[in-house]
């Protein structure tokens, strides 16, 4: 079946699902395959659960008049998303980066939604499946779209750009993330820079954190650059306070001080990005301020949690050497002497993993802590004298027997470490 014909089916039934557990009546079911599953095997179940059609790529699972056989389901899903994208003549803003992209995306969506019908990536659906699914949720009333793009190897962002064809782009930063796939920090810049490459080729516009010299260099040649930073840019802001939450004084773009509900000075670029995008799209300064101030982080991203007399910063959605370092630095500057540092290991660092964990130990050593707990992964191979636990549950069991009255606690680690489990013991 040609994409044009499948698109007619989609217009009649504009709800796409890839998981039979989430199916609703009249959904289109796309039978994706993975290393440990074959969605074709669930086609009949999907139809019985109310799916109007099942798109499959294995003829053994055909059901007359109910299945659509294609060469490759994933490729078809992506082509369908691209065809849908072409129906819109509105701004599509793509966001990528090593750290902060989800927070930045949420802040920007909050700001733009104050004046425009804005569609955005839900949760963390930022991969080869999530990007097309997000696009296929866009309806005719859309005025702006904000897409998050994650990547762990060269060529990935370029492939998403071919699907989404962004008109605008923003790279939050390029740090030591997914080194196993990118190979080096230079590889990270090349991979993330594929977004700039797309904008450069297609006369697009970029929002650039001008404080980062490497982003200045990477963005050269882009048709339009809107700059934000701490000086000499279109939008200027600086940190005035970090406890308990970040406050930012704007010197250009906005006039007021913005009092956020974000933890840590490292969120300054995220706030500036949201203000910059809002101003570029003519959102009123008052709406920008209200939108940023009303945003509360969730899903283990720099959340400040109060439990009895304990303060906990839960930043356990993910971690890499760059984000780990700034989190430790920020935590060291706040909250007195009764501080507990609880860190889970970092993943996807390849051959650099042990060295990167040792570098984090060096950063820990620079500061004074009541206690340091290291959990899992290559922390066991690193050179340190701190308490080590195999899992977050083991660390939690140790913590529940301590006197944590008045403690200030940072919990951070890669997603695979599930460091949020520690909260149950505090």
JOZIZI-V881321 format. One record per helix or strand. SS is the DSSP state (h for helix, s for strand). FROM is the first residue (numbers start at 1). TO is the last residue. Records with the same first field share a line. If there is no record, write none. Layout:
SS: FROM-TO  FROM-TO
//
This chain:
h: 3-12  20-22  39-48  59-61  73-85  101-113  130-135  156-164  179-182  185-192  194-201  213-218  265-280  285-294  321-332  350-365  377-380  392-399  415-417  419-425
s: 16-17  28-30  33-34  37-38  53-56  67-69  91-96  118-120  144-148  168-171  205-209  224-229  235-241  247-252  257-259  261-261  296-296  303-307  310-315  339-344  371-375  387-389  408-412
//
